[in-house]
């Protein structure tokens, strides 16, 4: 995911270590993905859509 974001947008995503398989995606302080809600890891395209939505 980090490499895909770097390739597509030229930005380096910050990774923060967590425990228990927890995975969040926050963009500018706004949570756009939470695997405790979705029970799965996001596809790159799902995260890209949220980045694009917040950029406009």
C-alpha positions as CSV (number, residue, x, y, z in Angstrom):
1,X,0.0,0.0,0.0
2,X,2.7,2.5,0.9
3,X,4.6,1.8,-2.3
4,X,1.4,2.1,-4.4
5,X,0.6,5.5,-2.8
6,X,4.2,6.7,-3.5
7,X,4.0,5.5,-7.1
8,X,0.6,7.1,-7.9
9,X,0.8,10.3,-5.9
10,X,4.6,10.9,-5.2
11,X,4.0,11.1,-1.5
12,X,5.3,8.8,1.3
13,X,2.6,7.4,3.5
14,X,3.4,7.2,7.2
15,X,3.1,3.8,8.7
16,X,2.4,3.4,12.4
17,X,2.8,0.1,14.1
18,X,-0.3,-1.4,15.8
19,X,-1.1,-4.7,17.3
20,X,-3.7,-7.4,16.5
21,X,-4.0,-6.8,12.8
22,X,-5.5,-3.4,13.2
23,X,-5.3,-1.3,10.1
24,X,-6.5,2.3,9.7
25,X,-6.0,4.8,6.9
26,X,-6.1,8.4,7.9
27,X,-5.8,11.3,5.4
28,X,-5.1,14.7,6.9
29,X,-6.5,13.5,10.2
30,X,-9.7,12.1,8.8
31,X,-10.2,8.3,9.1
32,X,-11.2,6.9,5.7
33,X,-10.6,3.2,6.3
34,X,-10.9,1.1,9.4
35,X,-10.6,-2.7,9.2
36,X,-12.3,-3.0,12.6
37,X,-15.4,-1.8,10.7
38,X,-14.9,-3.5,7.3
39,X,-13.1,-6.7,8.6
40,X,-10.7,-6.6,5.7
41,X,-7.7,-4.9,4.2
42,X,-8.5,-2.3,1.6
43,X,-7.7,-2.7,-2.1
44,X,-5.4,0.0,-3.4
45,X,-8.2,1.5,-5.6
46,X,-10.4,2.0,-2.5
47,X,-7.7,4.1,-0.8
48,X,-6.9,5.9,-4.0
49,X,-10.6,6.9,-4.3
50,X,-10.6,8.3,-0.8
51,X,-7.4,10.3,-1.5
52,X,-8.8,11.6,-4.8
53,X,-12.1,12.5,-3.1
54,X,-10.4,14.5,-0.4
55,X,-8.1,16.3,-2.9
56,X,-11.0,17.9,-4.7
